[in-house]
């Protein structure tokens, strides 16, 4: 059988980096090719080239045995290449049908005749969507289905799915995989971009691994295993044994009793949450985004007021000030490391001092001491192996992993009593993830209490001593980690009863 | 990035080097001069000749230099304040009104407060700074308390300030010996800011402006207060996360930037006009021209020491065109407008690299 799509020696350079270095791969009809690689390995560049957003500096793209030029997404679609983007690009106020009609419907009443067509395609592949529903009412999984239908409507034979599971619950991801199997059975080619090894192993027929812009390996499903793929991705062997030894629990650090709080839109967000967190313990908090996790963390970080209930830190009521809380030993690794955790235009040394800039040695009598900034920063950069061109580099130029290390170094300086870690490894590569986990475990061993909010169940299960699940502002659990299964957590996340 | 269909593409630029910033800024200014040159052509003038006249009449002429300096003084004071405000994302475009309020309060002190002579000028300066600060503080308070967009409120307050000045010089403050004119009585000798002999360069105000530019540069980059301002301005989310009282920083900033504009107003009436006069004559749009001055300085108060004289040159040169070539007064506005337009447009080239062809 001949390849449907073939890349031959694709090279793409950006100032200072070779994003793709002589990348060759082919995709056959009726298979799922996983494209695996860490952040910065060149996956996104390759996708952009395939979809006509970038043009390669060198190399050729062949479709159905003929060399082609893809100068725009229009060209890509004409050649039967469709993209399901990581973040949906739909018009929220329009209905599903109207969104799908964009660009292909007739000029007048474009959405009118597309409904039946949509339903036929959707049913054919087990994609349930209601063409009349406005898009803003859809869940992330549903929006993704709309994107898939859109690509199919345009006649896609090759479907590129760019990190499609990053916004889904385990159940939704499973549903996506069912759809992907249907598509494969119907002879479509799928390119599945991911850095989650379990998913790749469960859905892909072949895996191509990229590292630093190069193809470092192509394996058939039968040859692939988690350690093997991870080793290819990272370039060294990776330990998956992170499960911590449960230590004897220390005194109670944080007591939350019947906590209620409202969201920024003044809707009830926490409806009577209670738990205790002990010294030397990691409490994992699972849940689909928007079920009260952010509000809970904000209350604990002094950023949101308590409506009812009580929160005590080491027996004392919580002061409602982030600065006071930091002084009391509350470290906060925020959800959004760019919009909250750092000031991207400020340099590394300044970002490392965001908490402490107004006290000695950083400042005396209101005057800053630049030398102290540099000295302290140099020590932190070394201790946390932060890769930065210099201390004066604006933090926005660092990679996600290094920005996160800057935040960790700043927040965990000293010995915090309580660490609020929100999606601490979101978007990080395996190496950086490993380091973040190691640091958190180290601090726990030294007596910190950790509240770990994550959407990554693997992470929660491997780090936590106990796990709770938030659904619509109510807490299930916490349960000892040995006593819960993935399935039960998944059900609680969607409001089911385990 | 985007493909414009004609082989031009934009690639995001991680970090614009200082050299690139300078180059792009100079190119934008150059383009502005070319575009305005086209306007001169439309007036039947040779643009090269016009620019030669502008330069020789200002830079190569002692009187011209004085004129540049006189124009630079208010631009410097207001520009330094606006640099700070823009940096903190408080888009104050009401410096014109704040300047007028400063002038009003200073004039009030001069006309109606019997003070010992040596105290008079300092009191006028204080009152003027206070007037500008309060006028701007009002907009800041509206934003903090009711989330009123400060772009609109500061702009609208300009008109209120103008009407206030016109009301005062038409009514209660109208001078006794002014015959048909509408302006206040003339200030006493000791209420006037000293000038360099034979010019109207009121040097104490100039000195104050230079000093404040340097002081605020120091405050911004070497003090904890400045550090806080930069956090609030560059990432409000981080300021919230760190528990920095953003409202307080914003209010303080508004008071500083308004106060600087108020001082500029004091300089204009106590240094040049020596009475409260009509708003359009009192300021000739310094509050708006200073927006360009601040934009050019790109967040560095000390750089206003360069950008204010540059716009001072444009204003002084424009005056010259009016007189020598009989061009309309509004030519200066076209100049400022085109420069600002080119500068804002040039921001694109600081954030992206342009690629031609495939």
Interface residues (C-beta under 8 A of the other chain):
Chain A: X14 X15 X53 X55 X71 X72 X301 X302 X303 X321 X322 X323 X324 X325 X326 X332 X334 X336 X339 X340 X341 X342 X343 X344 X345 X346 X350 X354 X355 X357 X358 X363 X366 X367 X368 X370 X394 X397
Chain B: X1 X3 X11 X14 X15 X221 X222 X223 X224 X225 X226 X227 X228 X230 X231 X234 X235 X237 X238 X240 X241 X242 X243 X244 X353 X358
